[in-house]
Amino acid sequence: MRPIKVLLNCAVSSDGFLGRKGRETKLSNDEDWKQVHLLREAYDVILVGAETLRIDDPSLLVKQEWIGKKPRKHPHRAVLTISGNIPIKARVLDSNAPTTLFSSPKGVKVLQEKGVLNQAEIVTINPDNAVEEILGWMEDKGYHSLFVEGGSKIFSLFLRSGINLRLRVFRSPLILGGTNSVPLAFETIVDLKRIRTYLLGNGTVDIYEK
């Protein structure tokens, strides 16, 4: 089995924050959103955490208005929710693409009580071994690439793991500051090497490799 290609993607303010706690924060420009949707189309699976679901309610689909053509495919959507606390009307639970929810044994019971079993596949995992078990699920499904789109806890899990990966960071010119902002955990990316930097509209993109 060939290694699974993993790309973490995020947008940060110029002072290094991912957004405001508990609030949707728009940092990407149009050029970045176009690239993000092209990446969604190129990867087999897209993964987010439950907090991203609760705050942003993303569909995790490839949007025609961003790529300028009808999408060739949508990625398989995946959510890591240890507690099972996700909105029952979250857009990832629609029928536009398959969705898998990874949760702890207790979280699985919560999800079953919510009645989402008919809307998504539910997979029980050990939270202490989440990255390895998600990648193992992908191998079993025959998937070869994973696009991780948020949030900070998911990034930390992957960056602290021993797997090879890449990190794409769009840096917005906006400054957030304050005590209510979520920082990108820079202490977890010290072993990554920056391999590319390029301008993108009014921002920049850094690509790191581990």
Steps between C-alpha positions, in 0.01 A plus 500: 500500500647834399521776767198729533570855385395745774460876456400729786350830388423816695470876474658720767508870575825689456556466876455122490140437608259249344193700602285619790394247763147378434448727200533457126796707383560569130872523424526348151474719190330389177826368351558281804144366496541400136816305583332338802212373286740368237682314778173360630432360155849348478493311831313181589395598854450835676515510881391759756442503874167542676579858607537603135163337435332683788642842411524507119259223392699432179354279229852376410385468139673632189310809384461571128507876557854473639660269244313635195366164383290208617697305762646172380436355847450591865728359769374251757418721799630404846453653845689423821261549792616335821190605696245452220391859549418609146196684363238260371435736207868545406548530126748210491208272589322571172493249216727690259808291587578213740592595858674306777501601867791380716421494872578340835278219634307754712477741207365225274213445745422873489501497119274197492258670739499804271388271219778582253566136413285535187692813393861396554729206567605491866841354588614434857862596568738533793549878547862440605571338163270711280743584217617142449147360513365756252784417261433130554135554407616677183724208405210259547286719272772524236547876543845650440480872591369703795427875508474629859315831510467578872508579778783561745458177700503291182812681378677432830412129487650462153799726557592310817467164327795332337353491150636681196278787389481846352355817651356779287458835679327796336610817680242777492599867535238535776605537865277334761690533828318499832440232760208339315699370204618145427872477412650256256709275724840601366678289762371191320645593161863543599596178320345614173705650220361784289539393138310772316355849543290689246276805475125442471294814453550719806646211702774241484512119515770300679539128433674291768608137484565238767 
